[in-house]
Amino acid sequence: MARLIWLMGASGSGKDSLLQALRESPPSGLLVAHRYITRAANAGGENHIALSEAEFLRRQQQGLFSLHWQAHQHSYGLGVEIDLWLSRGLDVLVNGSRWHLQHAEARYGQHLLPIALQVSLPVLEARLRARGREDEAQITQRLQRAATPLPAGVQRLSNDGALSETLHAFCRLLGTPP
């Protein structure tokens, strides 16, 4: 049974690094989807498909997103191509949103595998400070959000150690060889 793997994690938890590593060397039968975002392609962070607000709205109106949401003053979408990939028996990994997990659950039901990439709060704080994108108030807010308990049924994936360890643990969660 093909699964939509909904990867969530606090800003600074290492989602972009994990997604990039899985794009370069995915387990058999796994595709990593790109998100469509109304953010410049060179904005840093996630490898995404940049759309203008107008283009995003046109695609949304034409039913070209399987899921879409608003966050951080941007629009985010997952293209309908993920449904085609799932119908062909492929597992699909997406950079999801914890705050929009219920929409993914409603659409994909038992085919959804929610995974939360987690790091300890001291590691997260150090990563946020090192990247220098947030001020003190934003760092405090991100740490508070990261400490919020996860919804029931979400698998935890630790990323406190080396990325190679996280990749192996991810493959174990999927039940596939690394």
N, C-alpha and C positions, 0 to 999 in steps of 0.2 A: 504494500500500500504506500503510495507516494505521500510525502509529508511536506507541509509548508513549515519550515523551521524559522520561527519568529525570534530573532536574536535581539535582546534588549540589554541595556547596560548604561550606567551613568556616564556622562561626559567625562572622558579621561580614563575609562575602564579598559580601553584597548580594543574596542569593536573594530575600528578602522584597520588596525594592524592584523587582527584575526581574519577579517574579511579579505584583506589583500593576500594574506598567506594562503587562504583557502581558494582564492581565484588562481593563484600560481600553481598550486598542487592540491586539487580537490580530491576527496575520497571518491571512489567509483560511484556513479549514479547521482552525483550532487552538482547542481548549478547554483552559482551565486548571482542573484539578481541585482541590477543597479536600481537605485531610486531616482525618480524624476523630482527635482527640487527647484524652486524659484530662488536659487542662490547662484552666484557666479561660479563658473567651473574652476576658477583659480582661487577660490575663497579658502582653500586649505581643508584638510581633513578628508572626509569621505570622497571616494571616487564615484561621482554621480553624473547624471545627465541634467545639465542646466537648462531651464526653461524660463522664459519671461512669464509674468503674471498672465498676460493675454493668451500666450500659447498654452499654458497650463489649463486655463479656463476652457479654451477650445477643446483640448483633449478630454477634459472632464465631461464636458457637455456631449461629446461624441462617444462616451462610454469606453474610453481607452484605458481607464484605470480600474484594476480589480479592487483596490482600496486607496483611499486618499484621506489626508488630514491636514490640519493647520497646527504649527508649533513654532515658537521662537521667531515670529513674524515672517514665516515662510510657509509655502504649500509643499506638501510631500505626497508623492504618489508611487504606487507599484503598478506597473503596466500589466495589461491583460495577458501578455505573453507568459506570465507565470502560470496561468490556468492551463495553457497549452502544454507547458512543460510537465505540470502535474498530471495531466491527462495521458501523457506518454510514459508515465511511471517513474519520472525523475523526482528526486527530492530537491526542493528549492529553498535556499537560504536567503532570507531578507533581513535587512537592518530595520527592525520594527521599532515601535514606540510602546513603552510600558503603559502610557496613558491612553493608547488606542488598541490595546490588546483585546478588549471586549468586542470590537468590530471584527477583528480577525477571527476570534472564536465563533462569532455569529455566522460568518461566511464559510469558514473551513472546518468547523466542528472537530470531529475526531481525527481529521487529517492535519491538525495543527499541533506542532511541538514547540511550546514556548520555552526558551532558554534565556536565563539572565546571566550575563557575564559580570562577575563581581570581583572587586578588589577590596581589601581592608581599607578602612577609612584613612589610616596614616599613609598608605601607598597612594590612594586616590588624591589626598591633599598634596602630597609631594609632586605627583604628576601634573595636577592643575597649576601649581605654582611654577613648575619648570616650563610649561608651555607658554605662560605669560599672557593668555588671552582674557583672563577674568580678573576683576578687581577683588578686594577682600570681601565685599558684600556678596558678590556673585559666587565666590568660592564657598563661603558659608552656606549660601542657599543650595548649591550643588551637593555639598556634603550632607545637608539635612534631607534633601530629596533621596540621596543614595541610601540613607539609613531607614527609609520607609520600608516596612515589611512587604515582601513580594506576595502577589495573589496566589491562592492555592493552585497546585498543579504545575507550577513553573519549576523547571529543572535549573539547578544552580551549577555554574561553571566558573571555577576560580581562575583568576588571571594575575595572582600575586607573584608567580614565579616566571620562569622563562616561557616565551611564546611556544616553544616546542612542546613543553609540558601541557600547555593549554590545548594545543592542537591534538595531542594524544587523548586528552580527557574528552574533547569534543567528539572525536571518532568513537570513543567508548560509549558516549551518550547515544550516538546514532546506531551503535552496534555494527560498525564497519571497521575494517583494518585501517590503520593510519597510512 
